[in-house]
Amino acid sequence: MTEKPTNTHGIPVSEGAFATTRWSLVLAAHGDSAPARAALETLCRIYWFPVYALMRSRGADVESARDLTQDFFAKLLSQDGLLQARRERGRFRSFLAQSVKNFQADAWDKTQALKRGGGCALLSLDLEAAEGRYHESLDHSSPDREFDRRWAAQILAEARNRFEQESERAGRGEILRVLNRLGDPDAPPLAEEAIRLGCSVNTLKSHLHRARARHARIIREVVAETVSNPAEVETELRHLLESLDG
């Protein structure tokens, strides 16, 4: 079987037609369509934490950031929010970052922000745990750079979650556990793991290689959901990897 080409980070490059993704569906939708709204709700549910962190890093205290985050998503998930989204092009990351800045500036200019919920069903956000996450590896030097770093971390976390769920469903849980322990000085040698799993070392190495390749493809799929054009995937991947290294 021919291996799919990958970039320098081991992530497969684009091949064939670009499937409709969540963000491209939002941009292409006409009116407040159910599919577009569902797509936007999913994107918001996955990537809400970088928004909360951006609110905090731009000066909002804990309670204000919680309220503003709820209000922001209530507005974004309204029909007006969908109309605004369709006027934008490019990456969901960039759209959210600019929208947050505009929303926060408006909220501070007014003495009263949008009433919580605004009559819209709110996302279920774990805001109680957000503050602890916010203070992990905090970079005070640049809110924009910090937003991108947290966005990249969320991309990887979502991809890892999907990869682990897929592995368990497919009965590859033991391979996943071996993969997770690679590099651990206390992990058993591959020869022992192969005996435990009833296969040869070469077979186990092949399973691990395929698992790593699948994980890399899932990372790319998750990134692709947040851009509107296939040409943007590689650029977005490079930016996110640089954000994590910076």
HUQUICOR-V891615 format. One line per field, one symbol per residue. burial: b if it has 9 or more other C-alpha atoms within 8 Angstrom, else e. A space follows every 10 residues. Layout:
burial = ???
//
This chain:
burial = eeeeebeeee bbbeeeeeee bbbbbbbebe ebeeebbebb bebbbbbbeb bbbbbbbeeb eeeebbbbbb bbbbbbbbbb bbbebbeeeb bbbebbbeeb eebbeebeee eebeeebbee eeeeeeeeeb beeeeeeeee eebeebbbbb bbbbbbebbb ebbbeebbee ebbebbebbe eeeeeeeeee eebbbeeebb beebeebbee bebbbbbbbb ebbbbbbbeb ebbeebbeeb bebbee
//
